Amino acid sequence: MLALLHRLPIFVILMGIGALAMYLPAAHALAVREHDVARPFFYTGTLFLFVSALIGLATAANAPGHVARNQLLTLLGAFTLLPLMLAIPFNEAVPDTGLFNSWWEMVSALTTTGGTLYAPERLEPSLHLWRATVGWLGGFLMLVMAIAVLAPLRLGGFEVFAGTEIGSSSFFSAARRDGVADTSVRLGHYVLRLLPVYTGLTLVLWILLLIAGDPSLVALCHAMSVLATSGISPIGGVDAAPSGFAGEAFLLVFFLPALSRRFWPGGGELRASDKLWNDPELVLAATLVLSVSLLLVLRHWIATLEVSGAQPAAAFSAFWGALFTALSFLTTTGFDSSAWGEARQWSGLPTSGLVLAGLAIVGGGVATTTGGVRLLRVYALLRHGERELQKMIYPRSVLGGGAVERHLRREGAYIAWVFFMLFALAIAVVMGALSLAGLDFEPATILTIAALSNTGPLADLAASVPLSWAELDTSTKFILAMTMVLGRLETLAIVALFNPEFWRS
């Protein structure tokens, strides 16, 4: 059986997994007697199981080699074409919608962006479960592909550790040399290693949220969304969850795996330090989150001096709200704490949208389920800047730190700067396209950052007036959907696909 799966195209396997996943909302809808929702998912899942089996039998004997280059194309197809299959039962179950809107919703879920076109009360509970399941599967797909496919190609953050400069012939020669080997073995190996941990953490968080008081469906959707960093919620966010402070405390702990690859099996291939307490990604994340939280609390505290009836005793609640929300947006999940709104009411100040957008741009750990620039790239740039300032003061100084630190300050910083420039260029291009489509500057900026960093809830919190994805026209939605795919695959992967040397055998 495993030998047969190794010969199948990865896209066909993903189709089969997506078809099997449709039985979960079908079973849930049947249990709650929502037969109009259960039927589309059951029939569509059965149909595509047969289609996947037939395509698999037809292509198994003549399947192309599982080189990593082909899997990059598979990822591109998975985030653009696979949502069309996932959208068919959703489209049939939601009244007064269209296939394009359903496809957009599935692209948003599969890329773990979490933006939605539908108000929570419009969708049946089983449809919320389907959105969360698709996001959960999308997060697991990126976890596996990062270590099995992007690592041999020196992409997805692994380029920071590459010994050659990205874009050079030697870089692409190394990528081809490491990626020519059959990657199906690596894919199967890491699926077997990651799936028990990924599923186990989801189940543990689900149980903890149940104990804290959340309903079963709400707890499961939030648990899936946190592990996948998709930010999908059936009630509009964790700020409305019955679990309150206890639930948020549990969620805060489970944000941590999104900060570093070392928390996942296979993370030994991407460790910038041997010790947990001096891991650069974790140190930088702690510094950013604590600094932002303290600054926001200080901002609210100063504002209370001018607000009649303000109670400084609410500072702790404001600090918790800022801490939870900052860490959530740094991991590109996008959940906001219930205390976040209380802090705004307490101080009378508007939301700090620019701060949240900046955290989303930074993103979480390399080779995790998060989006954004990623912590390790930012760390390499900071270390390089620090070294340049030291050389201005002490031109003949020699700084140690080990081979890894020296590499991050030089070649790693160079590659990180290339990626950061490509990321900034992508923001400018998408903003220009959205402006041509008729959006004003502020909504174009926020929606671009939300889509490119895969942080859909940013649209609700970053602007002075919450932005609605549903009110956008078709052309704008399509641009943002492609931006989500670009943010999920990263610009370096897209550049690699267009490089002629990458395609030479």
LODO-815586 format. One record per residue (C-alpha): residue number from 0; residue in one letter; x, y, z. Coordinates in steps of 0.05 Angstrom, whole numbers. Example, Ala and Ser with C-alpha at 12.3 -4.5 7.8 and 13.67 -1.06 7.14 Angstrom:
<rs>
(r 0; "A"; (246; -90; 156)),
(r 1; "S"; (273; -21; 143)),
</rs>
This chain:
<rs>
(r 0; "M"; (0; 0; 0)),
(r 1; "L"; (56; 49; 19)),
(r 2; "A"; (93; 31; -45)),
(r 3; "L"; (31; 48; -86)),
(r 4; "L"; (23; 115; -50)),
(r 5; "H"; (96; 131; -65)),
(r 6; "R"; (82; 124; -139)),
(r 7; "L"; (20; 168; -139)),
(r 8; "P"; (25; 242; -157)),
(r 9; "I"; (21; 284; -94)),
(r 10; "F"; (-37; 325; -121)),
(r 11; "V"; (-79; 261; -129)),
(r 12; "I"; (-63; 242; -57)),
(r 13; "L"; (-85; 312; -34)),
(r 14; "M"; (-150; 304; -73)),
(r 15; "G"; (-163; 239; -37)),
(r 16; "I"; (-149; 269; 31)),
(r 17; "G"; (-195; 328; 16)),
(r 18; "A"; (-250; 280; -6)),
(r 19; "L"; (-243; 239; 57)),
(r 20; "A"; (-245; 302; 100)),
(r 21; "M"; (-314; 318; 72)),
(r 22; "Y"; (-342; 261; 112)),
(r 23; "L"; (-328; 298; 177)),
(r 24; "P"; (-377; 356; 165)),
(r 25; "A"; (-425; 306; 133)),
(r 26; "A"; (-425; 264; 196)),
(r 27; "H"; (-432; 326; 241)),
(r 28; "A"; (-490; 353; 199)),
(r 29; "L"; (-524; 285; 201)),
(r 30; "A"; (-516; 283; 277)),
(r 31; "V"; (-550; 350; 285)),
(r 32; "R"; (-603; 333; 232)),
(r 33; "E"; (-579; 385; 181)),
(r 34; "H"; (-592; 339; 122)),
(r 35; "D"; (-588; 395; 70)),
(r 36; "V"; (-515; 404; 92)),
(r 37; "A"; (-498; 331; 102)),
(r 38; "R"; (-519; 309; 32)),
(r 39; "P"; (-473; 355; -9)),
(r 40; "F"; (-412; 336; 32)),
(r 41; "F"; (-426; 261; 31)),
(r 42; "Y"; (-442; 258; -44)),
(r 43; "T"; (-384; 303; -64)),
(r 44; "G"; (-335; 266; -19)),
(r 45; "T"; (-356; 199; -48)),
(r 46; "L"; (-352; 225; -119)),
(r 47; "F"; (-282; 254; -112)),
(r 48; "L"; (-258; 192; -76)),
(r 49; "F"; (-275; 152; -139)),
(r 50; "V"; (-245; 206; -184)),
(r 51; "S"; (-181; 206; -143)),
(r 52; "A"; (-177; 130; -146)),
(r 53; "L"; (-187; 129; -221)),
(r 54; "I"; (-135; 184; -233)),
(r 55; "G"; (-87; 149; -186)),
(r 56; "L"; (-94; 83; -223)),
(r 57; "A"; (-84; 118; -290)),
(r 58; "T"; (-22; 156; -269)),
(r 59; "A"; (13; 110; -219)),
(r 60; "A"; (52; 72; -273)),
(r 61; "N"; (75; 134; -310)),
(r 62; "A"; (78; 184; -253)),
(r 63; "P"; (133; 237; -260)),
(r 64; "G"; (192; 234; -214)),
(r 65; "H"; (180; 262; -145)),
(r 66; "V"; (233; 315; -150)),
(r 67; "A"; (225; 374; -105)),
(r 68; "R"; (215; 421; -165)),
(r 69; "N"; (152; 382; -184)),
(r 70; "Q"; (127; 388; -113)),
(r 71; "L"; (133; 464; -116)),
(r 72; "L"; (85; 462; -175)),
(r 73; "T"; (42; 414; -134)),
(r 74; "L"; (39; 465; -78)),
(r 75; "L"; (20; 520; -127)),
(r 76; "G"; (-36; 476; -155)),
(r 77; "A"; (-58; 455; -85)),
(r 78; "F"; (-71; 527; -64)),
(r 79; "T"; (-105; 548; -129)),
(r 80; "L"; (-140; 486; -159)),
(r 81; "L"; (-154; 442; -98)),
(r 82; "P"; (-198; 496; -66)),
(r 83; "L"; (-244; 489; -126)),
(r 84; "M"; (-259; 417; -106)),
(r 85; "L"; (-266; 436; -33)),
(r 86; "A"; (-314; 492; -51)),
(r 87; "I"; (-365; 448; -87)),
(r 88; "P"; (-402; 421; -26)),
(r 89; "F"; (-394; 488; 10)),
(r 90; "N"; (-427; 522; -49)),
(r 91; "E"; (-485; 472; -49)),
(r 92; "A"; (-496; 479; 26)),
(r 93; "V"; (-495; 555; 30)),
(r 94; "P"; (-557; 589; 1)),
(r 95; "D"; (-551; 650; -44)),
(r 96; "T"; (-476; 647; -57)),
(r 97; "G"; (-433; 630; -117)),
(r 98; "L"; (-378; 582; -135)),
(r 99; "F"; (-327; 639; -139)),
(r 100; "N"; (-343; 662; -68)),
(r 101; "S"; (-339; 590; -44)),
(r 102; "W"; (-272; 581; -80)),
(r 103; "W"; (-246; 645; -48)),
(r 104; "E"; (-268; 621; 21)),
(r 105; "M"; (-231; 555; 12)),
(r 106; "V"; (-168; 591; -13)),
(r 107; "S"; (-170; 634; 49)),
(r 108; "A"; (-179; 573; 94)),
(r 109; "L"; (-127; 528; 59)),
(r 110; "T"; (-74; 582; 60)),
(r 111; "T"; (-89; 592; 135)),
(r 112; "T"; (-108; 664; 122)),
(r 113; "G"; (-175; 659; 156)),
(r 114; "G"; (-211; 716; 121)),
(r 115; "T"; (-284; 702; 109)),
(r 116; "L"; (-340; 729; 66)),
(r 117; "Y"; (-395; 705; 112)),
(r 118; "A"; (-421; 729; 179)),
(r 119; "P"; (-417; 674; 232)),
(r 120; "E"; (-492; 669; 240)),
(r 121; "R"; (-502; 657; 165)),
(r 122; "L"; (-465; 591; 164)),
(r 123; "E"; (-490; 526; 195)),
(r 124; "P"; (-444; 496; 249)),
(r 125; "S"; (-422; 441; 202)),
(r 126; "L"; (-398; 492; 152)),
(r 127; "H"; (-356; 526; 205)),
(r 128; "L"; (-327; 458; 221)),
(r 129; "W"; (-310; 449; 147)),
(r 130; "R"; (-274; 516; 144)),
(r 131; "A"; (-234; 500; 206)),
(r 132; "T"; (-217; 430; 179)),
(r 133; "V"; (-193; 458; 113)),
(r 134; "G"; (-149; 508; 150)),
(r 135; "W"; (-123; 453; 195)),
(r 136; "L"; (-105; 410; 135)),
(r 137; "G"; (-71; 471; 102)),
(r 138; "G"; (-28; 482; 163)),
(r 139; "F"; (-7; 409; 165)),
(r 140; "L"; (8; 411; 90)),
(r 141; "M"; (57; 469; 100)),
(r 142; "L"; (90; 435; 160)),
(r 143; "V"; (105; 373; 118)),
(r 144; "M"; (123; 409; 54)),
(r 145; "A"; (170; 457; 90)),
(r 146; "I"; (216; 402; 115)),
(r 147; "A"; (207; 352; 58)),
(r 148; "V"; (206; 398; -3)),
(r 149; "L"; (228; 469; 14)),
(r 150; "A"; (288; 447; 55)),
(r 151; "P"; (324; 412; -4)),
(r 152; "L"; (310; 473; -47)),
(r 153; "R"; (338; 522; 4)),
(r 154; "L"; (270; 557; 8)),
(r 155; "G"; (219; 573; 61)),
(r 156; "G"; (272; 600; 109)),
(r 157; "F"; (323; 547; 98)),
(r 158; "E"; (359; 594; 49)),
(r 159; "V"; (384; 632; 110)),
(r 160; "F"; (428; 573; 126)),
(r 161; "A"; (449; 560; 54)),
(r 162; "G"; (523; 566; 39)),
(r 163; "T"; (513; 602; -27)),
(r 164; "E"; (478; 666; -47)),
(r 165; "I"; (408; 659; -72)),
(r 166; "G"; (401; 673; -146)),
(r 167; "S"; (471; 649; -163)),
(r 168; "S"; (483; 589; -207)),
(r 169; "S"; (515; 551; -150)),
(r 170; "F"; (453; 561; -108)),
(r 171; "F"; (407; 531; -160)),
(r 172; "S"; (456; 475; -174)),
(r 173; "A"; (455; 456; -101)),
(r 174; "A"; (379; 459; -101)),
(r 175; "R"; (376; 413; -161)),
(r 176; "R"; (427; 365; -132)),
(r 177; "D"; (390; 359; -66)),
(r 178; "G"; (321; 359; -98)),
(r 179; "V"; (331; 308; -154)),
(r 180; "A"; (326; 251; -106)),
(r 181; "D"; (256; 221; -98)),
(r 182; "T"; (222; 264; -45)),
(r 183; "S"; (164; 215; -35)),
(r 184; "V"; (205; 179; 18)),
(r 185; "R"; (217; 245; 55)),
(r 186; "L"; (143; 263; 49)),
(r 187; "G"; (120; 196; 77)),
(r 188; "H"; (172; 199; 132)),
(r 189; "Y"; (152; 268; 157)),
(r 190; "V"; (78; 255; 151)),
(r 191; "L"; (86; 195; 198)),
(r 192; "R"; (128; 237; 246)),
(r 193; "L"; (87; 301; 246)),
(r 194; "L"; (15; 275; 242)),
(r 195; "P"; (13; 244; 312)),
(r 196; "V"; (42; 307; 344)),
(r 197; "Y"; (-1; 355; 304)),
(r 198; "T"; (-64; 315; 318)),
(r 199; "G"; (-46; 303; 390)),
(r 200; "L"; (-35; 376; 405)),
(r 201; "T"; (-101; 393; 372)),
(r 202; "L"; (-138; 342; 414)),
(r 203; "V"; (-104; 364; 479)),
(r 204; "L"; (-123; 437; 466)),
(r 205; "W"; (-194; 417; 448)),
(r 206; "I"; (-201; 380; 514)),
(r 207; "L"; (-172; 439; 553)),
(r 208; "L"; (-221; 487; 521)),
(r 209; "L"; (-278; 440; 536)),
(r 210; "I"; (-257; 440; 609)),
(r 211; "A"; (-253; 516; 608)),
(r 212; "G"; (-326; 520; 586)),
(r 213; "D"; (-328; 526; 510)),
(r 214; "P"; (-380; 486; 471)),
(r 215; "S"; (-353; 426; 435)),
(r 216; "L"; (-355; 454; 364)),
(r 217; "V"; (-326; 522; 385)),
(r 218; "A"; (-270; 488; 424)),
(r 219; "L"; (-252; 442; 365)),
(r 220; "C"; (-252; 499; 314)),
(r 221; "H"; (-209; 543; 358)),
(r 222; "A"; (-161; 486; 373)),
(r 223; "M"; (-154; 472; 298)),
(r 224; "S"; (-145; 545; 283)),
(r 225; "V"; (-91; 557; 334)),
(r 226; "L"; (-49; 497; 312)),
(r 227; "A"; (-56; 517; 239)),
(r 228; "T"; (-53; 593; 255)),
(r 229; "S"; (-114; 603; 211)),
(r 230; "G"; (-155; 647; 258)),
(r 231; "I"; (-221; 613; 238)),
(r 232; "S"; (-276; 618; 289)),
(r 233; "P"; (-350; 598; 287)),
(r 234; "I"; (-368; 655; 334)),
(r 235; "G"; (-326; 711; 306)),
(r 236; "G"; (-265; 704; 351)),
(r 237; "V"; (-242; 679; 419)),
(r 238; "D"; (-262; 745; 451)),
(r 239; "A"; (-334; 719; 448)),
(r 240; "A"; (-317; 649; 474)),
(r 241; "P"; (-349; 627; 540)),
(r 242; "S"; (-282; 600; 566)),
(r 243; "G"; (-258; 671; 579)),
(r 244; "F"; (-190; 682; 611)),
(r 245; "A"; (-176; 608; 623)),
(r 246; "G"; (-188; 592; 550)),
(r 247; "E"; (-143; 648; 527)),
(r 248; "A"; (-89; 623; 575)),
(r 249; "F"; (-92; 554; 543)),
(r 250; "L"; (-90; 584; 473)),
(r 251; "L"; (-30; 627; 491)),
(r 252; "V"; (11; 565; 509)),
(r 253; "F"; (-7; 531; 443)),
(r 254; "F"; (16; 592; 403)),
(r 255; "L"; (88; 573; 421)),
(r 256; "P"; (97; 517; 368)),
(r 257; "A"; (86; 571; 315)),
(r 258; "L"; (147; 609; 340)),
(r 259; "S"; (201; 557; 326)),
(r 260; "R"; (210; 494; 284)),
(r 261; "R"; (247; 462; 342)),
(r 262; "F"; (181; 446; 375)),
(r 263; "W"; (164; 399; 318)),
(r 264; "P"; (195; 332; 297)),
(r 265; "G"; (249; 343; 246)),
(r 266; "G"; (266; 411; 275)),
(r 267; "G"; (338; 390; 283)),
(r 268; "E"; (350; 410; 211)),
(r 269; "L"; (334; 482; 227)),
(r 270; "R"; (362; 502; 294)),
(r 271; "A"; (403; 564; 302)),
(r 272; "S"; (423; 544; 373)),
(r 273; "D"; (431; 481; 414)),
(r 274; "K"; (396; 509; 475)),
(r 275; "L"; (323; 528; 480)),
(r 276; "W"; (334; 591; 521)),
(r 277; "N"; (381; 623; 470)),
(r 278; "D"; (341; 604; 408)),
(r 279; "P"; (342; 668; 366)),
(r 280; "E"; (270; 661; 343)),
(r 281; "L"; (243; 651; 413)),
(r 282; "V"; (286; 707; 442)),
(r 283; "L"; (264; 755; 387)),
(r 284; "A"; (191; 735; 395)),
(r 285; "A"; (193; 746; 470)),
(r 286; "T"; (226; 813; 461)),
(r 287; "L"; (176; 837; 410)),
(r 288; "V"; (114; 812; 447)),
(r 289; "L"; (135; 839; 515)),
(r 290; "S"; (159; 906; 486)),
(r 291; "V"; (95; 916; 446)),
(r 292; "S"; (51; 896; 505)),
(r 293; "L"; (86; 944; 553)),
(r 294; "L"; (84; 1001; 504)),
(r 295; "L"; (10; 991; 490)),
(r 296; "V"; (-6; 988; 565)),
(r 297; "L"; (36; 1050; 576)),
(r 298; "R"; (-3; 1084; 519)),
(r 299; "H"; (-69; 1065; 551)),
(r 300; "W"; (-44; 1084; 620)),
(r 301; "I"; (-25; 1154; 598)),
(r 302; "A"; (-91; 1162; 563)),
(r 303; "T"; (-129; 1147; 628)),
(r 304; "L"; (-101; 1210; 659)),
(r 305; "E"; (-147; 1248; 611)),
(r 306; "V"; (-207; 1202; 613)),
(r 307; "S"; (-259; 1217; 666)),
(r 308; "G"; (-274; 1157; 710)),
(r 309; "A"; (-216; 1115; 685)),
(r 310; "Q"; (-192; 1060; 732)),
(r 311; "P"; (-117; 1047; 730)),
(r 312; "A"; (-131; 981; 766)),
(r 313; "A"; (-151; 954; 698)),
(r 314; "A"; (-78; 957; 675)),
(r 315; "F"; (-67; 883; 687)),
(r 316; "S"; (-127; 866; 643)),
(r 317; "A"; (-100; 913; 590)),
(r 318; "F"; (-31; 880; 594)),
(r 319; "W"; (-61; 811; 585)),
(r 320; "G"; (-102; 834; 526)),
(r 321; "A"; (-42; 866; 494)),
(r 322; "L"; (2; 805; 508)),
(r 323; "F"; (-47; 754; 480)),
(r 324; "T"; (-65; 796; 419)),
(r 325; "A"; (8; 813; 403)),
(r 326; "L"; (29; 740; 406)),
(r 327; "S"; (-32; 719; 365)),
(r 328; "F"; (-16; 768; 309)),
(r 329; "L"; (58; 752; 312)),
(r 330; "T"; (40; 680; 297)),
(r 331; "T"; (-8; 706; 243)),
(r 332; "T"; (-67; 673; 277)),
(r 333; "G"; (-105; 738; 287)),
(r 334; "F"; (-146; 723; 349)),
(r 335; "D"; (-156; 783; 395)),
(r 336; "S"; (-168; 778; 470)),
(r 337; "S"; (-232; 800; 503)),
(r 338; "A"; (-188; 846; 546)),
(r 339; "W"; (-163; 879; 482)),
(r 340; "G"; (-231; 913; 473)),
(r 341; "E"; (-235; 929; 547)),
(r 342; "A"; (-168; 965; 543)),
(r 343; "R"; (-194; 1009; 487)),
(r 344; "Q"; (-256; 1025; 526)),
(r 345; "W"; (-216; 1037; 589)),
(r 346; "S"; (-169; 1088; 557)),
(r 347; "G"; (-214; 1116; 503)),
(r 348; "L"; (-161; 1105; 450)),
(r 349; "P"; (-173; 1074; 381)),
(r 350; "T"; (-142; 1008; 360)),
(r 351; "S"; (-67; 1003; 347)),
(r 352; "G"; (-75; 976; 276)),
(r 353; "L"; (-5; 995; 254)),
(r 354; "V"; (26; 955; 311)),
(r 355; "L"; (-15; 893; 295)),
(r 356; "A"; (2; 899; 221)),
(r 357; "G"; (76; 904; 238)),
(r 358; "L"; (73; 841; 280)),
(r 359; "A"; (37; 804; 225)),
(r 360; "I"; (91; 824; 175)),
(r 361; "V"; (145; 798; 221)),
(r 362; "G"; (109; 731; 227)),
(r 363; "G"; (128; 669; 267)),
(r 364; "G"; (181; 616; 262)),
(r 365; "V"; (213; 591; 198)),
(r 366; "A"; (184; 527; 170)),
(r 367; "T"; (122; 530; 214)),
(r 368; "T"; (49; 543; 196)),
(r 369; "T"; (56; 619; 202)),
(r 370; "G"; (64; 671; 148)),
(r 371; "G"; (101; 737; 143)),
(r 372; "V"; (175; 751; 136)),
(r 373; "R"; (191; 702; 193)),
(r 374; "L"; (230; 713; 257)),
(r 375; "L"; (296; 682; 235)),
(r 376; "R"; (303; 728; 175)),
(r 377; "V"; (288; 789; 219)),
(r 378; "Y"; (338; 764; 270)),
(r 379; "A"; (392; 757; 216)),
(r 380; "L"; (379; 829; 193)),
(r 381; "L"; (382; 855; 265)),
(r 382; "R"; (447; 819; 279)),
(r 383; "H"; (477; 846; 214)),
(r 384; "G"; (456; 917; 232)),
(r 385; "E"; (485; 909; 301)),
(r 386; "R"; (551; 885; 273)),
(r 387; "E"; (554; 943; 223)),
(r 388; "L"; (545; 993; 280)),
(r 389; "Q"; (600; 959; 320)),
(r 390; "K"; (647; 963; 260)),
(r 391; "M"; (634; 1038; 254)),
(r 392; "I"; (657; 1047; 326)),
(r 393; "Y"; (711; 993; 326)),
(r 394; "P"; (733; 983; 254)),
(r 395; "R"; (784; 928; 271)),
(r 396; "S"; (740; 889; 318)),
(r 397; "V"; (729; 814; 309)),
(r 398; "L"; (663; 786; 333)),
(r 399; "G"; (655; 712; 349)),
(r 400; "G"; (592; 674; 365)),
(r 401; "G"; (606; 610; 327)),
(r 402; "A"; (599; 590; 254)),
(r 403; "V"; (523; 595; 254)),
(r 404; "E"; (523; 665; 282)),
(r 405; "R"; (576; 689; 234)),
(r 406; "H"; (538; 659; 175)),
(r 407; "L"; (473; 692; 198)),
(r 408; "R"; (507; 760; 203)),
(r 409; "R"; (536; 756; 133)),
(r 410; "E"; (507; 709; 80)),
(r 411; "G"; (443; 697; 120)),
(r 412; "A"; (430; 771; 127)),
(r 413; "Y"; (442; 782; 53)),
(r 414; "I"; (390; 729; 34)),
(r 415; "A"; (342; 754; 87)),
(r 416; "W"; (348; 824; 58)),
(r 417; "V"; (333; 797; -12)),
(r 418; "F"; (270; 764; 15)),
(r 419; "F"; (249; 826; 53)),
(r 420; "M"; (256; 869; -10)),
(r 421; "L"; (215; 819; -50)),
(r 422; "F"; (163; 820; 5)),
(r 423; "A"; (161; 896; 5)),
(r 424; "L"; (158; 897; -71)),
(r 425; "A"; (99; 848; -69)),
(r 426; "I"; (63; 894; -21)),
(r 427; "A"; (74; 953; -68)),
(r 428; "V"; (51; 915; -130)),
(r 429; "V"; (-12; 887; -96)),
(r 430; "M"; (-29; 955; -67)),
(r 431; "G"; (-22; 985; -137)),
(r 432; "A"; (-68; 932; -166)),
(r 433; "L"; (-120; 943; -111)),
(r 434; "S"; (-117; 1018; -122)),
(r 435; "L"; (-130; 1007; -196)),
(r 436; "A"; (-189; 963; -176)),
(r 437; "G"; (-219; 1022; -138)),
(r 438; "L"; (-196; 1015; -65)),
(r 439; "D"; (-172; 1074; -24)),
(r 440; "F"; (-102; 1076; 5)),
(r 441; "E"; (-117; 1053; 76)),
(r 442; "P"; (-161; 993; 60)),
(r 443; "A"; (-114; 973; 3)),
(r 444; "T"; (-55; 974; 51)),
(r 445; "I"; (-89; 935; 106)),
(r 446; "L"; (-120; 882; 60)),
(r 447; "T"; (-54; 873; 24)),
(r 448; "I"; (-16; 861; 89)),
(r 449; "A"; (-72; 815; 115)),
(r 450; "A"; (-70; 773; 51)),
(r 451; "L"; (5; 771; 41)),
(r 452; "S"; (19; 754; 114)),
(r 453; "N"; (-39; 704; 116)),
(r 454; "T"; (-72; 741; 174)),
(r 455; "G"; (-144; 750; 152)),
(r 456; "P"; (-172; 778; 219)),
(r 457; "L"; (-125; 837; 211)),
(r 458; "A"; (-177; 869; 166)),
(r 459; "D"; (-226; 872; 225)),
(r 460; "L"; (-178; 903; 276)),
(r 461; "A"; (-125; 944; 240)),
(r 462; "A"; (-171; 996; 209)),
(r 463; "S"; (-208; 1050; 246)),
(r 464; "V"; (-272; 1021; 216)),
(r 465; "P"; (-272; 945; 207)),
(r 466; "L"; (-263; 924; 135)),
(r 467; "S"; (-308; 872; 104)),
(r 468; "W"; (-281; 821; 55)),
(r 469; "A"; (-352; 808; 31)),
(r 470; "E"; (-362; 880; 6)),
(r 471; "L"; (-304; 874; -44)),
(r 472; "D"; (-318; 865; -118)),
(r 473; "T"; (-298; 803; -157)),
(r 474; "S"; (-234; 830; -187)),
(r 475; "T"; (-209; 854; -118)),
(r 476; "K"; (-225; 787; -87)),
(r 477; "F"; (-187; 751; -141)),
(r 478; "I"; (-125; 795; -132)),
(r 479; "L"; (-127; 782; -57)),
(r 480; "A"; (-137; 707; -66)),
(r 481; "M"; (-74; 705; -109)),
(r 482; "T"; (-39; 747; -57)),
(r 483; "M"; (-57; 696; -4)),
(r 484; "V"; (-26; 641; -47)),
(r 485; "L"; (36; 684; -58)),
(r 486; "G"; (43; 696; 17)),
(r 487; "R"; (34; 622; 32)),
(r 488; "L"; (86; 598; -19)),
(r 489; "E"; (132; 658; -7)),
(r 490; "T"; (162; 702; -62)),
(r 491; "L"; (228; 664; -64)),
(r 492; "A"; (191; 600; -85)),
(r 493; "I"; (156; 638; -141)),
(r 494; "V"; (222; 668; -163)),
(r 495; "A"; (253; 598; -163)),
(r 496; "L"; (198; 573; -209)),
(r 497; "F"; (213; 628; -260)),
(r 498; "N"; (289; 617; -259)),
(r 499; "P"; (313; 580; -322)),
(r 500; "E"; (370; 545; -286)),
(r 501; "F"; (320; 514; -239)),
(r 502; "W"; (288; 475; -297)),
(r 503; "R"; (351; 447; -327)),
(r 504; "S"; (359; 373; -318)),
</rs>
